[in-house]
């Protein structure tokens, strides 16, 4: 099958096309076999590029029973090489559009679920849950045109585009999952969102307020600690050199922290991803209990949303994003996950409003009556 993968991480395009083979499974019991095939490809000096879906994270933990899903848990192409040439020119996108936006949950159910999560927190079951809903829509036209238009609307540091014969993935992600060079690994979890100001001076004030906001700092440091713990399972010299960094995008501010560690140079992929996937920024803490609650509450599989998209070189260096702000399109219909970190101080209305803010780069500020 055909598979094209384009990563544009930190404005450095890498294009992978015409794979020698595809490594994929829809069944959590088949994930170990996928990692074995990936190891064999690397040993033969091939590149790997593609994704892991969020649900692949359940396969690594014995407390979750094996399950078959309707979307690939792993989808990795095996490639001889890569190039830095974009797959198609940036064509006029005026004839492509997204329409018929609606959410997959009612506001009533969303508010009820937030209340339930806060009760879990009150009981001490978890400290934080990243709870997700989905924006659903229809696509008219070309996914590549939509991807380029969205990238112009909201430039981000870790975008990626994937096209197969069955689906397209348009990832406008501002979040790095991991970057590994030799023995050094860096993760940059994102947790915390704030609306930008309408004027230059108001924007400065909002940025300052965000930088001092205790709720967002609490969310962020919990996840940074979780990432330090995860990396500590497979590495040493774990550090968090930067906390509470603020990045500005056209429609919002986001807060990130940086966590680093040293790994064995040829750490097995299954061992590495088993320890740190999915990113704690998209689950909550403690991680396993959070994932159990997520599975009970969320009405659908997340699929590509909050998984990982990226590539691995023959030298076993790798770079993956966390696919948030990411559209999955199949047969003319699309979905985009919208998530938020729920802590004790969260309010249902506040989280609902934050979710609509995160979706604004897709809905283009249109006044939409969500149901």
C-alpha positions in Angstrom: 0.0 0.0 0.0 1.1 3.6 -0.6 2.0 5.8 2.3 3.4 9.3 2.3 4.8 10.9 5.5 5.9 14.5 5.6 7.3 15.9 8.9 8.1 19.6 9.1 9.4 19.7 12.7 11.2 23.0 13.5 10.8 24.1 9.8 12.9 21.2 8.6 10.9 19.1 6.0 11.5 15.4 5.7 9.5 13.5 3.1 9.2 9.7 3.2 7.4 8.1 0.2 7.2 4.8 -1.6 7.7 2.5 1.4 9.3 -0.9 0.9 6.8 -2.3 3.3 4.3 -1.3 6.0 4.3 -2.4 9.6 0.8 -2.3 11.1 -1.7 -3.9 13.4 -5.2 -3.2 14.6 -4.9 -5.6 17.5 -3.1 -4.8 20.8 -1.7 -8.3 20.9 0.1 -7.7 17.6 2.0 -4.6 18.8 5.1 -6.6 20.1 5.4 -8.1 16.6 5.4 -4.6 15.1 8.2 -3.5 17.3 10.2 -6.6 16.3 9.7 -5.8 12.6 10.8 -2.2 13.3 14.0 -3.4 14.9 14.7 -5.7 11.9 14.2 -2.7 9.5 16.6 -0.5 11.5 19.2 -3.3 11.6 19.0 -3.3 7.8 19.8 0.4 7.7 16.2 1.5 6.7 14.2 4.5 8.0 10.9 4.2 9.8 8.2 6.9 9.5 4.6 6.9 10.6 2.6 6.8 13.8 1.4 5.1 16.9 -2.2 5.7 17.9 -3.1 6.6 21.5 -4.7 3.1 22.1 -1.3 1.5 21.5 -0.5 2.7 25.0 -3.0 0.2 26.5 -1.1 -2.7 25.0 2.0 -2.0 27.1 0.2 -2.4 30.4 -0.8 -5.9 31.5 -3.9 -4.5 33.4 -5.6 -3.8 30.1 -7.0 -6.8 28.2 -6.0 -7.2 24.6 -8.4 -5.6 22.2 -9.0 -5.1 18.4 -9.6 -1.6 17.2 -11.1 0.0 14.1 -8.0 2.1 13.4 -4.3 1.1 13.3 -2.5 1.1 16.6 0.8 1.2 14.6 1.3 2.3 11.1 5.0 2.6 10.1 6.5 2.7 6.7 9.9 1.2 6.0 11.9 3.5 3.7 15.3 3.4 1.9 15.8 7.1 2.4 14.0 10.5 2.7 14.2 13.9 1.0 13.5 17.5 1.9 11.3 18.2 -1.1 7.6 19.0 -0.4 5.3 16.4 -2.0 3.2 18.9 -3.9 3.3 22.7 -4.4 1.3 24.9 -2.1 -1.7 25.2 -4.4 -4.6 27.6 -4.1 -6.9 26.2 -1.4 -10.0 28.3 -2.0 -11.9 25.3 -3.4 -11.3 23.1 -0.4 -13.2 23.6 2.9 -14.4 22.0 6.1 -18.1 22.2 7.0 -20.9 20.8 9.1 -19.0 21.2 12.4 -20.4 19.5 15.5 -19.2 17.9 18.7 -19.5 14.2 19.6 -20.9 15.0 23.1 -23.5 17.3 24.4 -22.6 20.0 26.8 -24.7 18.3 29.5 -22.7 15.1 29.2 -19.4 17.1 29.2 -20.3 18.9 32.4 -21.4 15.6 34.0 -18.1 14.0 33.1 -16.0 16.9 34.5 -18.0 16.7 37.8 -17.2 12.9 37.9 -13.5 13.6 37.3 -13.4 16.1 40.1 -15.0 13.5 42.4 -12.2 11.1 41.4 -9.7 13.8 42.3 -11.5 14.5 45.6 -11.3 10.8 46.5 -7.5 10.7 45.8 -7.8 8.3 42.8 -6.0 10.8 40.5 -4.5 14.2 40.6 -5.3 15.2 37.0 -7.2 13.7 34.0 -6.7 14.8 30.4 -10.3 14.5 29.1 -11.0 14.6 25.4 -14.0 15.2 23.1 -14.1 15.4 19.4 -14.9 18.0 16.8 -16.6 16.3 13.8 -16.9 17.7 10.3 -17.0 17.0 6.6 -14.3 17.7 4.1 -14.8 19.1 0.6 -11.8 19.0 -1.6 -8.1 18.2 -1.0 -6.6 17.3 2.5 -3.2 18.7 1.4 -4.8 22.1 0.6 -6.5 22.1 4.0 -3.3 21.2 5.8 -1.4 24.1 4.1 -4.2 26.6 4.8 -4.3 25.6 8.5 -0.5 25.8 8.8 -0.8 29.4 7.5 -3.6 30.2 9.9 -1.6 28.9 12.9 2.1 28.1 12.3 3.3 25.5 14.8 6.7 23.9 15.4 5.8 20.2 14.9 3.4 19.8 11.9 3.1 16.6 9.9 1.1 15.3 7.0 0.3 11.6 6.3 -1.5 10.2 3.3 -2.5 6.6 2.7 -5.0 5.0 0.5 -7.5 4.8 3.4 -7.0 8.0 5.4 -5.2 11.3 5.7 -3.7 12.9 8.8 -3.2 16.6 9.1 -1.2 17.3 12.3 -0.9 21.0 13.3 0.9 20.1 16.5 2.6 22.5 18.8 3.8 19.7 21.1 7.1 17.7 20.9 6.8 14.2 22.3 10.4 13.2 22.2 13.6 13.8 20.3 16.5 11.3 20.6 20.0 12.0 19.4 22.4 9.1 20.2 22.0 8.7 24.0 20.4 12.1 24.7 16.6 12.3 24.8 14.4 15.4 25.3 10.7 15.6 26.0 8.7 18.8 26.0 5.2 18.2 27.6 2.6 20.8 27.1 0.0 21.6 29.7 -1.7 24.9 30.1 -3.7 27.2 27.8 -4.6 30.9 27.9 -6.4 33.2 25.6 -4.4 36.0 23.9 -5.2 39.6 24.2 -6.9 41.7 21.6 -4.3 44.5 21.6 -0.5 44.6 22.0 -0.7 45.8 25.6 -3.5 43.5 26.6 -1.5 40.6 25.0 1.5 41.4 27.3 -0.8 41.5 30.3 -2.4 38.2 29.4 1.0 36.6 28.9 2.1 37.8 32.3 -1.1 36.6 34.0 -0.7 33.2 32.4 3.0 32.9 33.5 1.9 33.4 37.2 -1.4 31.4 37.1 -1.3 28.8 39.9 -3.8 26.4 38.3 -1.9 26.1 35.0 1.5 25.8 36.8 0.0 23.0 38.9 -1.2 21.2 35.8 2.2 21.7 34.1 4.4 20.6 37.0 2.4 17.4 37.6 3.0 16.3 34.0 6.7 17.3 34.1 7.1 15.1 37.2 5.3 12.3 35.5 7.6 12.5 32.5 10.6 12.6 34.8 9.3 9.4 36.4 8.7 7.7 33.0 12.1 8.6 31.6 13.7 7.5 34.9 12.4 3.9 34.2 14.6 3.6 31.2 17.3 6.3 31.6 19.5 8.2 34.0 20.6 11.8 34.5 17.0 12.8 34.4 16.6 16.6 34.6 13.9 19.3 34.1 16.0 22.2 33.0 13.1 24.5 32.1 9.6 24.8 33.6 6.6 26.9 32.7 7.9 28.2 29.3 5.2 30.1 27.3 4.8 29.8 23.6 2.5 32.2 21.7 0.3 31.1 18.8 -2.1 33.2 16.7 -5.1 32.2 18.8 -3.7 31.2 22.2 -0.8 30.8 24.6 0.5 27.4 25.7 2.7 26.4 28.6 5.5 23.8 28.2 8.3 22.3 30.3 11.5 20.5 29.2 12.6 17.1 30.6 15.9 15.4 29.5 17.6 12.1 30.2 20.4 9.8 29.0 19.6 6.4 27.5 21.5 3.5 26.2 22.2 4.3 22.6 20.5 1.2 21.2 17.6 1.0 23.7 15.0 -1.4 22.3 12.0 0.5 20.8 9.5 -1.6 22.7 11.3 -0.8 26.0 11.4 2.9 25.3 7.9 3.4 24.1 6.6 1.0 26.8 8.0 3.3 29.4 7.0 6.7 28.1 4.1 6.3 25.6 1.6 7.8 25.5 2.9 11.1 26.8 1.8 11.9 30.3 0.5 15.3 29.1 -2.4 13.5 27.3 -3.3 11.1 30.1 -3.0 12.7 33.5 -1.5 11.4 36.7 -1.0 8.8 38.0 -0.8 7.6 34.5 -2.3 4.1 34.6 -5.3 5.0 36.8 -5.8 8.1 34.6 -5.9 5.9 31.5 -8.4 3.5 33.2 -10.8 6.5 33.9 -10.3 7.9 30.4 -11.3 4.5 28.9 -14.5 4.5 31.0 -15.5 8.1 30.3 -14.6 8.9 26.7 -17.2 7.7 24.2 -14.9 6.9 21.3 -11.3 5.7 20.6 -8.9 8.6 20.3 -7.1 7.0 17.3 -4.3 9.2 16.1 -5.2 12.0 18.5 -2.6 12.1 21.4 -0.6 9.2 19.9 2.8 10.0 18.3 3.8 10.9 14.7 7.4 10.9 13.6 10.4 9.0 12.2 13.4 6.9 13.3 16.7 6.9 11.4 19.0 3.9 10.8 21.2 5.3 13.6 18.2 5.0 15.9 17.8 8.8 16.3 14.2 9.7 16.4 11.8 12.7 16.5 8.0 12.4 17.3 5.3 15.0 18.0 2.2 14.6 20.1 -0.6 14.8 17.6 -2.9 17.3 19.2 -4.6 19.9 16.9 -4.7 16.9 14.5 -7.3 16.1 11.9 -8.1 12.5 10.8 -10.0 12.3 7.5 -11.6 9.1 6.2 -14.0 8.9 3.3 -14.8 12.6 3.3 -15.5 12.7 7.1 -13.2 14.2 9.7 -12.5 14.3 13.4 -10.2 16.3 15.6 -9.7 15.6 19.3 -9.9 18.4 21.8 -8.5 17.8 25.3 -7.9 19.6 28.5 -6.2 18.8 31.8 -8.8 18.6 34.5 -7.6 19.3 38.1 -9.5 20.1 41.3 -9.6 23.8 40.5 -11.1 23.2 37.0 -14.7 24.2 36.2 -16.8 22.5 33.6 -17.7 25.9 31.9 -14.0 27.0 31.9 -12.8 23.7 30.3 -15.6 23.8 27.8 -14.7 27.4 26.8 -11.0 26.3 26.6 -11.8 23.5 24.3 -13.7 25.8 21.9 -10.7 28.1 22.0 -8.4 25.3 21.0 -10.6 24.4 18.0 -10.8 28.0 16.8 -7.9 27.6 14.3 -10.0 25.1 12.5 -13.4 26.8 12.8 -11.8 30.1 11.8 -13.6 32.0 14.5 -17.0 31.2 13.0 -20.0 31.4 15.3 -21.1 27.8 15.5 -24.0 26.4 17.3 -22.5 23.2 18.9 -24.9 20.6 20.0 
